[in-house]
């Protein structure tokens, strides 16, 4: 009798599962149809005064080199090892170049699906008296520890949904499908600083404090214990007083909000993680509470912060269903090119939002270059693309492809290129519509007043020679002295391959390029380090970690003269290093 009761219950649960899923899907499809119909009926027409131009496309590639080894798991190197110096590392450089990124892509038979999902591996190049040592450690996050203990993936990541425990009975397995996974603390995006202390960060509400010398994992930090937010970016900004600014979000009965955050300065001598004093400066309601936007970073000038609400949308209905459907989180995002990009501008000191609506045609941005103010205008430079689907494209399957499949994948990616947008900060109500509000002599960007706000058209910050290097990403500047100020130079990776395969220096006076590029070498995000007593903006060095798929244990730290963009020296590392994401230089005495 018990057996029959169990069988009947099992059948009832299966019927409930299939019926509820069916009705959810039908409801979702009807809602989507209604939304799409509304979009089609309300889609605005472009006035002829609007100057809308899409990014140019890099040349199609063929015969691309296989890069699978760049996304393969490696062992950590917890104790510093010596490197072999070729050329000369300037003796004035004293400090640590810290890098972050994925370094382990499987546990047992379980493999991660997306490059972003790999377990965070922290790297440290310590430089002193012209010598360099190297060490690396996996972040001992809860995600890493739990996966390692079970020897399989048990914590869901951006592109990988953890499967239920095979040892569970059928009922426990069934109900686990309806549980929303907890946010990961696999902080593998960047190193950041709060109150002088170092943390590693990702895009959830969790960070980890790190010992910047030993790379030891310290306390887990939950943003929501300090302020009412659900997540924060891995790309904060810093002012010259030592305060840190970031962008977070929250959702609840009152809708979805984006929040501008401020953490006060500290002395960097806290024994424990401390974000006390963190505050929300400004809250911005989502333009469509049904579909909030994805964001990766934000813009900050001397007096303003800009949140860019781009048409990469998160679908709450898909979010509720993705666990049931057995799909990963990145599947809940969609690119909506028919929508506007909206620029929300807030006073950095008071938190007051500017009432003017600034908007442009659809564009996609991950990283900003710099922003500054000039004669009543806010100038914003950033790397932009015309297709936001790229975020979900960096799957392990695509990155480990070869031959024609690799060429096809690369040629499908959008070309990210540098743009300049200019916002007039004081728009008069009696200003006539349909004429350009910008009269700065050095930019062709436009801002046209319309019935609904100010429509922005960008200036391309490049000449066509950039296209042969595949566009650019991972931009960096002389942040210490020129962030939020007028500047001339920035540095970036050129993307003639799926991963960066060159280093670029852009001179905005004439949009002239200097290039470091060698076949088979893949450099990381460049980081500028100013020289002591520097007089010019580009007095200093540019550092990058260079790896290759051609030969094992052949990675090196590259040091370029920032002014001439020629190699000064390199420190060869006798271990394998995978392709990483972001880093910073920690100056030490």
C-alpha positions in Angstrom: 0.0 0.0 0.0 2.8 2.4 0.9 4.4 1.7 -2.5 1.2 2.5 -4.3 0.8 5.7 -2.3 4.3 6.8 -3.2 3.8 6.0 -6.9 0.5 8.0 -6.9 2.2 10.9 -5.2 5.1 10.8 -7.7 2.6 10.9 -10.6 0.7 13.8 -9.0 3.9 15.7 -8.6 5.0 15.1 -12.2 1.6 16.3 -13.4 1.8 19.4 -11.2 5.3 20.1 -12.6 4.4 19.7 -16.2 1.1 21.6 -15.9 2.5 24.5 -13.9 5.4 24.8 -16.3 3.0 24.7 -19.2 0.8 27.5 -17.8 3.8 29.6 -16.8 5.2 29.3 -20.3 1.9 30.2 -21.9 1.5 33.1 -19.5 5.0 34.3 -20.4 4.4 34.0 -24.1 1.2 36.0 -23.9 2.9 38.7 -21.8 5.8 38.8 -24.3 3.4 39.2 -27.2 1.7 42.1 -25.4 5.0 43.8 -24.7 6.3 43.3 -28.3 3.0 44.7 -29.7 3.2 47.7 -27.4 6.8 48.3 -28.5 5.8 48.1 -32.2 3.0 50.6 -31.7 5.1 53.0 -29.6 8.4 52.8 -31.4 9.6 56.4 -32.0 10.5 57.7 -35.4 13.9 59.4 -35.8 14.0 63.1 -36.6 16.3 64.0 -39.5 18.4 66.1 -37.1 19.4 63.0 -35.2 22.8 61.8 -36.2 22.8 58.0 -35.6 25.7 55.9 -36.7 26.6 52.3 -35.9 30.1 51.1 -35.2 32.2 50.2 -38.1 33.1 46.5 -38.4 36.6 45.1 -38.2 37.8 43.0 -41.2 36.6 39.4 -41.1 39.2 36.9 -39.8 40.2 33.5 -41.0 42.7 30.9 -39.7 42.6 32.2 -36.2 44.9 30.5 -33.7 43.5 28.0 -31.3 43.2 29.6 -27.8 41.9 26.6 -25.8 45.0 26.5 -23.5 44.3 30.1 -22.4 41.1 28.9 -20.7 42.4 25.7 -19.2 42.7 25.0 -15.4 46.1 25.7 -13.8 47.6 25.0 -10.4 48.1 27.8 -7.9 51.6 29.0 -6.9 51.0 30.1 -3.2 54.7 30.9 -2.4 56.6 33.5 -4.4 58.9 32.2 -7.0 61.7 34.1 -8.9 61.3 35.1 -12.5 63.8 35.5 -15.3 64.3 39.2 -16.3 64.9 40.1 -19.9 65.8 43.7 -20.7 65.4 46.0 -17.7 62.6 46.6 -15.2 62.9 50.2 -14.0 64.3 50.3 -10.4 61.9 53.0 -9.4 59.0 50.6 -9.6 58.2 49.3 -6.1 55.0 47.5 -5.4 52.7 44.7 -6.5 50.8 44.2 -9.7 47.6 42.4 -8.6 45.5 40.5 -11.1 42.2 38.5 -11.0 40.4 36.1 -13.2 39.1 32.6 -13.7 41.6 29.8 -13.2 39.7 26.5 -12.6 37.0 25.3 -14.9 36.0 21.9 -13.6 35.5 19.9 -10.4 35.6 16.1 -11.0 33.4 15.4 -14.0 31.5 18.7 -13.7 32.6 21.5 -16.1 31.7 25.1 -16.1 29.9 26.3 -19.3 31.0 29.9 -19.3 34.4 31.6 -19.0 33.0 34.0 -16.3 32.2 31.0 -14.1 35.8 29.7 -13.6 37.0 29.8 -10.0 38.8 33.1 -9.1 42.6 32.9 -9.2 44.5 35.8 -7.8 48.0 36.7 -9.1 50.7 38.9 -7.6 53.8 40.2 -9.3 56.0 41.8 -6.6 58.5 44.3 -8.1 61.4 45.8 -6.3 65.0 46.9 -7.3 64.4 45.7 -10.9 63.5 42.1 -9.7 60.1 40.4 -9.9 58.6 37.5 -8.0 55.3 35.7 -8.8 52.7 34.0 -6.7 49.0 33.0 -7.2 46.2 31.6 -5.0 42.7 30.5 -5.6 40.1 32.5 -3.7 38.8 30.3 -1.0 35.2 31.4 -1.5 32.3 29.4 -0.2 31.7 28.4 -3.8 35.2 27.1 -4.2 35.2 25.2 -0.9 31.8 23.6 -1.5 32.6 22.6 -5.0 36.0 21.1 -3.9 34.4 19.2 -1.0 31.8 17.6 -3.2 34.2 17.3 -6.2 31.5 18.6 -8.5 29.8 21.9 -9.2 27.2 22.5 -6.5 27.1 26.4 -6.6 25.4 28.0 -9.7 27.4 30.6 -11.6 26.6 33.1 -14.3 26.5 30.6 -17.1 26.4 27.3 -15.2 23.4 25.9 -13.3 24.4 23.5 -10.6 22.7 20.2 -11.0 20.8 18.7 -8.0 22.6 16.2 -5.8 22.3 12.8 -7.5 22.1 11.2 -4.0 18.8 12.9 -3.2 15.6 11.0 -3.5 13.2 11.9 -6.4 11.1 14.2 -4.3 14.0 16.2 -2.9 15.5 16.4 -6.4 12.1 17.6 -7.8 11.6 20.4 -5.2 15.2 21.6 -5.6 14.3 22.7 -9.1 12.0 25.3 -7.5 14.7 26.8 -5.2 16.3 30.0 -6.4 20.1 29.6 -6.2 22.0 31.8 -3.8 24.3 34.4 -5.2 27.8 33.2 -5.7 30.8 34.7 -3.8 33.2 33.6 -6.5 34.7 37.1 -6.8 36.8 36.6 -10.0 36.4 40.0 -11.8 38.7 42.5 -10.1 40.7 43.8 -7.2 39.1 46.8 -5.5 39.8 49.1 -2.5 37.5 50.3 0.3 38.9 52.3 3.2 42.4 51.4 2.0 41.8 47.7 2.3 41.9 45.3 -0.6 39.0 43.1 -1.7 38.2 40.9 -4.7 34.8 41.5 -6.3 32.3 40.2 -8.7 28.7 41.4 -9.6 26.8 40.0 -6.6 26.4 41.4 -3.1 29.4 39.4 -1.9 33.1 40.4 -1.8 36.1 38.9 0.0 38.8 40.9 1.8 42.3 39.8 0.7 45.7 40.1 2.2 47.5 41.9 -0.7 50.9 40.3 0.2 50.1 36.7 0.9 46.8 36.6 -1.2 45.2 34.9 1.7 41.4 34.9 1.7 39.9 36.8 4.6 36.3 37.7 5.6 33.3 37.4 3.3 31.5 40.8 3.0 27.8 41.1 2.3 26.8 44.5 1.1 23.3 44.0 2.3 24.5 44.0 5.9 25.6 47.7 5.5 23.0 49.2 3.1 19.8 47.9 1.5 21.1 46.7 -1.9 21.2 43.3 -3.6 24.4 43.7 -5.7 27.2 46.1 -6.6 29.6 46.4 -9.5 33.2 45.2 -9.6 34.3 48.6 -11.0 34.1 51.3 -8.3 35.6 54.8 -8.7 37.8 56.7 -6.2 38.0 60.4 -5.4 41.1 62.2 -4.3 40.0 62.2 -0.7 40.0 58.4 -0.5 36.2 57.8 -0.7 35.0 55.0 -3.0 31.8 55.2 -5.2 29.9 52.3 -6.7 26.6 51.4 -8.2 24.2 48.9 -6.8 20.6 47.9 -7.1 17.6 46.7 -5.2 14.1 45.3 -6.0 11.0 44.8 -3.9 7.4 45.9 -3.6 8.3 49.5 -4.7 9.9 48.3 -7.9 13.5 48.1 -9.2 16.0 50.8 -8.3 19.6 51.5 -9.2 21.6 53.1 -6.3 24.7 55.3 -6.3 26.8 54.3 -3.3 29.6 56.0 -1.3 32.0 54.4 1.2 34.0 56.9 3.2 37.8 57.0 3.4 39.8 54.8 5.8 43.3 54.2 6.8 43.8 50.7 5.4 44.6 49.4 8.9 41.4 47.6 9.7 41.9 44.1 11.1 38.5 43.1 9.8 36.4 44.0 6.8 34.6 47.3 7.4 32.2 49.1 5.1 30.6 51.1 8.0 29.5 54.5 6.9 28.4 53.3 3.5 25.5 55.3 2.2 23.1 55.5 -0.7 23.6 58.9 -2.4 20.9 58.6 -5.0 18.2 56.1 -6.0 17.1 55.9 -9.7 13.9 54.0 -10.6 14.2 51.6 -13.5 12.6 53.1 -16.7 10.8 49.8 -17.1 10.3 48.0 -13.7 9.4 44.9 -15.5 12.8 44.7 -17.2 15.7 46.3 -15.4 18.9 46.8 -17.3 22.2 45.0 -16.9 25.2 47.2 -16.1 28.9 46.5 -15.5 30.3 50.0 -14.6 29.4 53.7 -14.4 30.8 57.1 -15.2 32.2 59.6 -12.7 33.5 63.1 -13.2 34.6 65.7 -10.6 31.0 66.7 -9.8 28.7 64.1 -11.4 28.0 60.4 -11.6 26.2 59.0 -14.6 24.4 55.7 -14.7 23.9 54.3 -18.2 20.7 52.4 -18.5 21.3 50.3 -21.6 19.0 48.0 -23.5 20.4 44.8 -22.1 17.4 43.7 -20.1 16.9 41.2 -17.3 13.6 39.3 -17.6 12.0 38.6 -14.2 9.7 36.0 -15.6 12.6 34.1 -17.2 14.5 34.5 -13.9 11.6 32.8 -12.0 11.5 30.0 -14.5 15.2 29.5 -15.4 15.8 27.1 -12.5 12.7 25.1 -13.4 13.8 25.0 -17.0 17.3 24.0 -16.1 18.9 27.0 -17.7 21.7 29.2 -16.4 21.4 32.9 -15.3 22.9 34.5 -18.4 19.8 33.1 -20.4 17.6 35.6 -18.5 19.3 38.6 -20.3 18.2 39.9 -23.7 19.4 42.6 -26.1 16.7 45.0 -27.2 18.1 47.2 -29.9 14.7 48.9 -30.5 15.0 50.6 -27.1 16.8 53.8 -26.1 19.9 54.1 -24.0 19.2 56.5 -21.1 21.9 58.5 -19.3 20.9 59.3 -15.7 23.0 62.2 -14.2 23.3 62.8 -10.5 25.3 65.4 -8.5 28.1 63.5 -6.9 28.1 65.7 -3.7 24.3 66.1 -3.1 22.9 63.0 -4.8 20.4 65.3 -6.7 19.3 63.9 -10.0 19.3 66.2 -13.0 15.8 66.3 -14.4 16.8 66.4 -18.0 16.4 63.1 -19.8 19.5 62.3 -21.9 19.2 59.5 -24.3 20.7 57.9 -27.4 20.1 55.1 -29.8 20.7 51.6 -28.5 24.3 50.9 -27.6 26.2 48.6 -25.3 29.1 49.4 -23.0 31.1 47.5 -20.4 33.9 49.9 -19.6 34.3 53.7 -19.5 37.5 55.4 -20.4 37.2 58.8 -18.6 34.8 61.7 -18.0 35.3 65.4 -17.2 33.6 68.7 -17.3 34.3 71.6 -19.6 32.4 74.9 -19.8 29.0 73.5 -18.7 29.4 70.2 -20.6 30.0 66.7 -19.3 32.3 64.8 -21.7 32.1 61.0 -21.4 34.5 58.6 -23.2 33.7 54.9 -23.3 34.1 51.7 -25.2 30.9 50.9 -27.0 29.3 48.2 -29.2 26.1 47.8 -31.1 25.2 44.3 -29.9 24.7 43.5 -26.3 24.4 39.7 -26.9 28.2 39.4 -26.6 28.0 38.9 -22.8 26.5 35.5 -23.1 28.7 34.5 -26.0 31.9 33.7 -24.1 31.0 30.1 -23.4 33.7 27.5 -22.9 32.5 25.7 -26.0 33.1 28.9 -28.1 36.4 29.6 -26.6 37.7 26.1 -27.1 36.5 25.9 -30.7 39.1 25.7 -33.5 39.3 26.2 -37.3 36.2 27.5 -39.1 34.1 27.3 -35.9 36.5 29.7 -34.1 36.6 32.0 -37.1 32.8 32.0 -37.3 32.4 32.8 -33.6 34.9 35.7 -33.7 33.4 37.2 -36.8 30.0 37.1 -35.1 31.1 39.3 -32.2 30.5 43.0 -32.3 33.4 45.4 -32.7 33.8 47.6 -29.5 35.2 51.0 -30.3 35.9 54.2 -28.4 33.1 56.9 -28.4 32.6 60.3 -26.9 29.2 61.5 -25.7 28.8 65.1 -24.6 26.0 66.2 -22.2 24.9 69.9 -21.9 24.4 70.3 -18.1 22.2 73.3 -18.1 19.4 72.9 -20.6 16.9 75.8 -20.6 13.2 75.0 -20.8 12.8 77.7 -23.5 15.6 76.2 -25.6 14.2 75.5 -29.1 14.0 71.9 -30.2 15.9 70.3 -33.0 19.2 72.0 -32.9 22.6 71.1 -31.6 23.3 72.4 -28.0 27.0 71.7 -28.1 29.5 74.4 -29.2 32.8 72.9 -28.0 35.4 73.3 -30.8 37.1 70.0 -30.3 34.2 67.5 -30.7 31.7 66.5 -33.3 29.4 64.9 -30.8 25.9 66.4 -30.8 23.1 66.9 -28.3 19.7 67.8 -29.7 16.8 69.0 -27.6 13.6 67.1 -28.3 10.1 66.9 -26.9 11.1 64.2 -24.5 14.6 65.3 -23.6 18.1 65.6 -25.2 19.1 63.1 -27.8 22.8 62.4 -27.9 24.9 61.4 -30.9 28.5 60.3 -30.4 31.9 61.2 -31.9 34.1 58.3 -32.9 37.4 58.5 -31.0 39.5 56.7 -33.6 40.6 56.6 -37.2 40.1 53.6 -39.4 43.5 52.2 -38.7 42.1 50.9 -35.4 39.9 48.5 -37.2 42.9 46.4 -38.3 43.5 45.7 -34.6 39.9 44.6 -34.1 38.7 47.6 -32.1 39.6 47.8 -28.4 38.5 47.1 -24.8 39.9 47.1 -21.3 40.7 50.8 -21.4 43.0 52.4 -18.8 44.3 55.9 -18.1 46.7 57.7 -15.8 44.0 57.3 -13.2 45.9 58.8 -10.2 46.3 62.2 -11.8 43.9 62.4 -14.7 40.7 60.6 -13.7 37.7 63.0 -14.0 40.0 65.6 -15.6 40.8 66.6 -19.2 43.3 64.0 -20.5 45.1 63.1 -23.7 46.0 59.4 -23.6 44.4 56.1 -22.9 45.7 52.5 -23.2 43.7 49.3 -24.1 43.8 45.9 -25.6 43.3 45.5 -29.3 40.9 42.6 -30.2 42.1 41.1 -33.4 41.2 37.7 -31.8 38.6 36.6 -29.3 40.9 37.7 -26.5 43.1 40.7 -26.7 46.1 40.2 -29.0 47.7 43.6 -28.9 48.3 46.6 -26.7 47.3 50.0 -27.9 48.1 53.6 -26.9 45.6 56.2 -28.2 46.6 59.8 -28.5 43.3 61.8 -28.6 45.1 64.7 -30.3 44.7 63.4 -33.8 43.4 60.0 -32.7 46.9 58.5 -33.3 47.8 54.9 -32.3 50.9 53.3 -31.0 50.8 49.5 -31.0 52.6 46.6 -29.3 51.7 43.3 -31.1 53.5 40.0 -31.6 52.0 36.9 -33.3 50.8 34.3 -30.8 51.0 36.5 -27.8 47.9 37.6 -25.8 48.3 40.5 -23.4 46.0 41.3 -20.5 44.4 44.6 -19.6 47.2 47.3 -19.5 47.7 49.2 -16.3 49.5 52.5 -16.2 52.0 53.3 -13.4 53.2 56.9 -13.2 56.9 57.6 -12.8 58.0 59.5 -9.7 58.2 63.3 -10.3 56.4 62.8 -13.6 55.9 66.0 -15.7 53.9 64.7 -18.6 50.7 62.6 -18.6 52.4 59.6 -20.1 55.6 59.7 -18.0 55.5 56.2 -16.6 55.2 52.5 -17.6 52.4 50.3 -18.8 52.2 46.8 -17.4 50.5 43.7 -18.8 50.6 40.0 -18.3 51.3 38.2 -21.6 50.4 34.6 -22.3 50.5 32.3 -25.3 48.8 29.0 -26.3 51.8 27.9 -28.3 54.1 26.8 -25.4 53.5 25.9 -21.8 55.0 27.8 -18.9 56.0 30.8 -21.1 54.0 33.6 -19.6 55.6 36.9 -18.7 55.0 40.3 -17.1 55.6 42.9 -19.8 56.8 46.5 -19.0 56.5 49.1 -21.7 57.7 52.7 -21.7 54.3 54.5 -21.7 55.6 57.5 -23.7 57.3 55.6 -26.6 55.3 52.4 -26.1 58.4 50.3 -26.6 59.4 47.3 -24.4 61.7 48.1 -21.4 61.8 44.6 -20.0 59.9 41.4 -19.2 59.8 39.0 -16.2 59.3 35.4 -17.5 57.3 33.2 -15.2 57.9 29.4 -15.2 54.2 28.5 -14.7 51.1 28.6 -16.7 48.8 31.6 -16.3 45.2 31.6 -17.8 43.7 34.7 -19.5 42.4 37.0 -16.8 40.1 40.0 -16.4 41.1 43.1 -14.3 43.9 44.2 -11.9 45.6 47.2 -10.3 49.0 48.3 -9.1 49.6 48.6 -5.4 52.4 51.0 -4.8 54.5 49.9 -1.7 57.5 51.4 0.0 
